[in-house]
């Protein structure tokens, strides 16, 4: 069993490897969004809804 685990890892380890790049991308955007005013953030929400509707 330990050999299989060593070769393939476990589910949690795989999920962490999959999620880490996404986490980094989100954290990289933090400063950009911190700098936005409340009004600009409201506009971003509308922009995101439009992008989602357009695919």
PyMOL CGO cylinders between C-alpha atoms (Angstrom):
from pymol import cmd
from pymol.cgo import CYLINDER

trace = [
    CYLINDER, 0.00, 0.00, 0.00, 2.79, 2.43, 0.84, 0.3, 1, 1, 1, 1, 1, 1,
    CYLINDER, 2.79, 2.43, 0.84, 4.40, 1.83, -2.54, 0.3, 1, 1, 1, 1, 1, 1,
    CYLINDER, 4.40, 1.83, -2.54, 1.17, 2.75, -4.34, 0.3, 1, 1, 1, 1, 1, 1,
    CYLINDER, 1.17, 2.75, -4.34, 0.77, 5.81, -2.17, 0.3, 1, 1, 1, 1, 1, 1,
    CYLINDER, 0.77, 5.81, -2.17, 4.36, 6.83, -2.89, 0.3, 1, 1, 1, 1, 1, 1,
    CYLINDER, 4.36, 6.83, -2.89, 3.83, 6.42, -6.63, 0.3, 1, 1, 1, 1, 1, 1,
    CYLINDER, 3.83, 6.42, -6.63, 0.41, 7.99, -6.98, 0.3, 1, 1, 1, 1, 1, 1,
    CYLINDER, 0.41, 7.99, -6.98, -0.01, 10.12, -3.85, 0.3, 1, 1, 1, 1, 1, 1,
    CYLINDER, -0.01, 10.12, -3.85, -3.31, 10.50, -2.11, 0.3, 1, 1, 1, 1, 1, 1,
    CYLINDER, -3.31, 10.50, -2.11, -6.36, 12.48, -3.08, 0.3, 1, 1, 1, 1, 1, 1,
    CYLINDER, -6.36, 12.48, -3.08, -5.57, 15.43, -0.82, 0.3, 1, 1, 1, 1, 1, 1,
    CYLINDER, -5.57, 15.43, -0.82, -2.07, 15.84, -2.19, 0.3, 1, 1, 1, 1, 1, 1,
    CYLINDER, -2.07, 15.84, -2.19, -3.38, 15.76, -5.75, 0.3, 1, 1, 1, 1, 1, 1,
    CYLINDER, -3.38, 15.76, -5.75, -6.02, 18.36, -4.97, 0.3, 1, 1, 1, 1, 1, 1,
    CYLINDER, -6.02, 18.36, -4.97, -3.46, 20.65, -3.34, 0.3, 1, 1, 1, 1, 1, 1,
    CYLINDER, -3.46, 20.65, -3.34, -1.21, 20.41, -6.40, 0.3, 1, 1, 1, 1, 1, 1,
    CYLINDER, -1.21, 20.41, -6.40, -4.19, 21.21, -8.61, 0.3, 1, 1, 1, 1, 1, 1,
    CYLINDER, -4.19, 21.21, -8.61, -5.36, 24.15, -6.52, 0.3, 1, 1, 1, 1, 1, 1,
    CYLINDER, -5.36, 24.15, -6.52, -2.03, 25.87, -5.77, 0.3, 1, 1, 1, 1, 1, 1,
    CYLINDER, -2.03, 25.87, -5.77, -1.69, 27.55, -9.20, 0.3, 1, 1, 1, 1, 1, 1,
    CYLINDER, -1.69, 27.55, -9.20, -5.23, 28.90, -8.85, 0.3, 1, 1, 1, 1, 1, 1,
    CYLINDER, -5.23, 28.90, -8.85, -4.46, 30.20, -5.37, 0.3, 1, 1, 1, 1, 1, 1,
    CYLINDER, -4.46, 30.20, -5.37, -1.37, 31.99, -6.68, 0.3, 1, 1, 1, 1, 1, 1,
    CYLINDER, -1.37, 31.99, -6.68, -3.35, 33.58, -9.50, 0.3, 1, 1, 1, 1, 1, 1,
    CYLINDER, -3.35, 33.58, -9.50, -5.98, 34.87, -7.08, 0.3, 1, 1, 1, 1, 1, 1,
    CYLINDER, -5.98, 34.87, -7.08, -3.41, 36.22, -4.64, 0.3, 1, 1, 1, 1, 1, 1,
    CYLINDER, -3.41, 36.22, -4.64, -1.57, 37.95, -7.49, 0.3, 1, 1, 1, 1, 1, 1,
    CYLINDER, -1.57, 37.95, -7.49, -4.76, 39.93, -8.19, 0.3, 1, 1, 1, 1, 1, 1,
    CYLINDER, -4.76, 39.93, -8.19, -5.13, 41.05, -4.58, 0.3, 1, 1, 1, 1, 1, 1,
    CYLINDER, -5.13, 41.05, -4.58, -3.23, 44.34, -4.86, 0.3, 1, 1, 1, 1, 1, 1,
    CYLINDER, -3.23, 44.34, -4.86, -5.03, 45.29, -8.07, 0.3, 1, 1, 1, 1, 1, 1,
    CYLINDER, -5.03, 45.29, -8.07, -8.43, 44.86, -6.45, 0.3, 1, 1, 1, 1, 1, 1,
    CYLINDER, -8.43, 44.86, -6.45, -7.41, 46.46, -3.17, 0.3, 1, 1, 1, 1, 1, 1,
    CYLINDER, -7.41, 46.46, -3.17, -6.61, 49.64, -5.08, 0.3, 1, 1, 1, 1, 1, 1,
    CYLINDER, -6.61, 49.64, -5.08, -10.07, 49.88, -6.63, 0.3, 1, 1, 1, 1, 1, 1,
    CYLINDER, -10.07, 49.88, -6.63, -12.69, 52.19, -5.18, 0.3, 1, 1, 1, 1, 1, 1,
    CYLINDER, -12.69, 52.19, -5.18, -16.11, 50.92, -4.16, 0.3, 1, 1, 1, 1, 1, 1,
    CYLINDER, -16.11, 50.92, -4.16, -17.58, 52.27, -7.39, 0.3, 1, 1, 1, 1, 1, 1,
    CYLINDER, -17.58, 52.27, -7.39, -14.90, 50.60, -9.48, 0.3, 1, 1, 1, 1, 1, 1,
    CYLINDER, -14.90, 50.60, -9.48, -15.58, 47.30, -7.72, 0.3, 1, 1, 1, 1, 1, 1,
    CYLINDER, -15.58, 47.30, -7.72, -19.28, 47.65, -8.50, 0.3, 1, 1, 1, 1, 1, 1,
    CYLINDER, -19.28, 47.65, -8.50, -18.37, 48.17, -12.15, 0.3, 1, 1, 1, 1, 1, 1,
    CYLINDER, -18.37, 48.17, -12.15, -16.17, 45.07, -12.08, 0.3, 1, 1, 1, 1, 1, 1,
    CYLINDER, -16.17, 45.07, -12.08, -19.15, 43.03, -10.90, 0.3, 1, 1, 1, 1, 1, 1,
    CYLINDER, -19.15, 43.03, -10.90, -21.15, 44.17, -13.91, 0.3, 1, 1, 1, 1, 1, 1,
    CYLINDER, -21.15, 44.17, -13.91, -18.17, 43.45, -16.16, 0.3, 1, 1, 1, 1, 1, 1,
    CYLINDER, -18.17, 43.45, -16.16, -17.83, 39.92, -14.77, 0.3, 1, 1, 1, 1, 1, 1,
    CYLINDER, -17.83, 39.92, -14.77, -21.54, 39.23, -15.20, 0.3, 1, 1, 1, 1, 1, 1,
    CYLINDER, -21.54, 39.23, -15.20, -21.31, 40.36, -18.82, 0.3, 1, 1, 1, 1, 1, 1,
    CYLINDER, -21.31, 40.36, -18.82, -18.24, 38.20, -19.45, 0.3, 1, 1, 1, 1, 1, 1,
    CYLINDER, -18.24, 38.20, -19.45, -19.98, 35.21, -17.91, 0.3, 1, 1, 1, 1, 1, 1,
    CYLINDER, -19.98, 35.21, -17.91, -23.05, 35.75, -20.08, 0.3, 1, 1, 1, 1, 1, 1,
    CYLINDER, -23.05, 35.75, -20.08, -20.82, 35.91, -23.17, 0.3, 1, 1, 1, 1, 1, 1,
    CYLINDER, -20.82, 35.91, -23.17, -19.02, 32.74, -22.25, 0.3, 1, 1, 1, 1, 1, 1,
]
cmd.load_cgo(trace, "trace")
